[in-house]
Amino acid sequence: MHRFRWVVSCGWLILIASLFYDPISPWLTEPSNTMSPFRMDPTVCVKVQGSCMKEIPYAMGGPIFWGMIVPSGILLLMLFGHDLWRRICPLSFMSQIPRALKWQRQRKKTDVKTGKVRYEIVKVDKNSWLGRNSLYVQLVLFYIGISVRILFVNSDRLALGLFLIFTILSAIGVNYLYGGKSWCQYFCPMSPVEEVFTRPRALLNSTAHENDNQKITQSMCRTTNPEGKEISACIACKSSCIDIDAERSYWENLTAPKQQWLYYSYVGLTIGYFIYPFLYAGNWDYYFSGAWSHQETQLQTLLSPGFYIFDTPIPIPKLVAVPLTIGLCGLIAYYLGRKIEKRYKAYLFRHHKLVNTELVRHRMFTLCTFLMFNFFFIFGGRNYILLLPVQVQYTFIVAMAVISSLWLYRTWPRNPHLYQRESLANRLRKQLSRLSLDLASFLDGRSVDDLHADEVYVLAKILPDFDRKKRLQAYKGVLKEAVTEGYVDTSSSFSVLEQMRLELNITDEEHQKIVTELKTESPNLFDNAKPKTHEDWLRQEGYREAFLNTILESFKHHPNQGLMLELFDVMTGKKPFESFNNLLSQLPKEETKTIESIRAEYGISYQEEQHLLRHTAPSQFWQTVAYTLSIREYLEAVAQGRIPFAGNTDGMNYEQMSFCQNTFKKLDKDGNNCLSAEEFSTLLAAVGRPYALQQVQELMTLITGRSHTEGISFEEFTILLQSNLTNNSEQILLERFHLFDTDDSGYISFDELRNCIRNIEPNIPDAAIEEMLKMADLSGDQQISFEEFSELFHKLSRTSVS
């Protein structure tokens, strides 16, 4: 997709360049070029205000942009939705240039409690005037844009080129001033069009609320780590964000007055734009022939009569007539839309039908989108469609009608309760997969992931071993996940999960009891640093993954075994968090600068960072366990003579050598440029092997090749740090598995996992170990088989610190 965006953006820039210099395409419109379908017909008279418009061969950059690219964009929005459009939109792509160059406005932020100073990228405050009125700003810009289009840029190539360049520079400038997708969210004039044609959902788009990976946004706010895995790049630049979940943002904002302005005024603005050419020229030929897209005298007509009605010019300058026509149509449509909405609601009330503001407004908005899509394609690209054979023209009309009808059929029955039901069913589906339940005998060869929402609830009711205890366990898991991800808090969870309680036959009292249990078991869910919205949760998760990926990449080039475990000690509370920055200072300058940049981009405070890194994801715990086991195995193999100690410092750059020197100096307490047995034992203890002094001496002999050596030199120490520690052969994995499987049952239970993990790291809480079990337990039987264990470690090896 990244390459595709580059191709689209380069194509757009080439088109813009052609607006300034194009010696080729005018040949296609020459009357003498009988082979070109775009040639002008000198025998055709297109009348404008009673006179034939003079036409000469013209460059096709502008007409192609207005007649092909813009209509294609509307069709893509209706078919594939907002998520695809934001991924391929060249303007959205170019607006992120400041972010890619790490050239964005920052502000200094001082922590009140600690006094620590950090820098963060400036974001639009959601409570500011712009944050509250951004949709109105975008509607006004859209209105100005289509008025400017008719007045200045429809036919004038130079004006269009400058207009597009100004738009690109504006997008770049906005995203220098404000982080995230601020151009798209707060300023882009196309944003109202995107919202009208993509919400609540398009015909073929993805559904974020049914996606298993809730850490990835629906749209473009994502990036990839060094292994190519997608991670969130969301910095919570807007609440109730369409880029995260388009349908969720639709339902949450549906009853706001600004949504009436969006849908109803858009209808009027669009109608006003397309009927003005008729009011100006006095006929439809002016528009449908495409003459408006290459009218050489466009700028000269600004002060000429703006209306020509019943063969009579109206002495209102075109400069005034255009915004007047479009603006009046927008206001009239807004007024009529509200009136019709009220009458429809009154009709439902008189006939004793369910009167629901959300449902009434949803149906009104759905009809607006359906009608405007079909209305748009009566006009959009029509000058090129008319060049096609008649059969193809009719096929196109039928295709547009079928697409819009299918969209209407799919969208009309949607409602917020159905959306919520599907979202909760997806969470329940994951909980059922984690429990020890016989699902296969009821699915007839299907996977539980293939079930739609109603089938999930039916399955939960008919499963014989899904007893009350497991129902409460599943409900508790859903509630915990929803609170963790910021979808609900403890107060709103009571109403949001009401449907699920009814389906699972769980009482309100049991809900309150589960909430109390969660507060006891996981107090971090309710502390002050806990994100209050889903957008904040995504921002913090994105920071955590970006930060840890940076650390792990650094360790690949600078494999200091002790530093990784010291960092792990901080994360598990074994060491105070105040030592965290001291550990980071041991990294090379480039990595330190990267971490500071990540902190600024995600706007992470000191308290948030402490909260996030003290509550590490289970994958990171597993990675540290795998890393620790590798170090033990390597040192024991060297100590027992099973493998030779080998390594070299070839290929080490200056930074890597400096890193080894700094680490060596920290261990070399007496400063004699040699690690004694006592000093070397410090490193061994850090990796979980506090050897006796005699064993340390034997290991030093193997490393140095000298009997009874008194110390390890810097070069020998550097070779040790550069050694490869990863071995995931079947034999090694089997030995590791038996280390956990103490009762030789062939499975690792929770108690066995806890006992073994506590031998490696005593301070890991039970909740974290439970999450580690869930991550490895692919079958959901509450235990880990060797196959699951092996698959997990092979997966971890791809992101191993060594």
Disulfide bonds with the S-S distance in Angstrom:
Cys45-Cys52 1.70
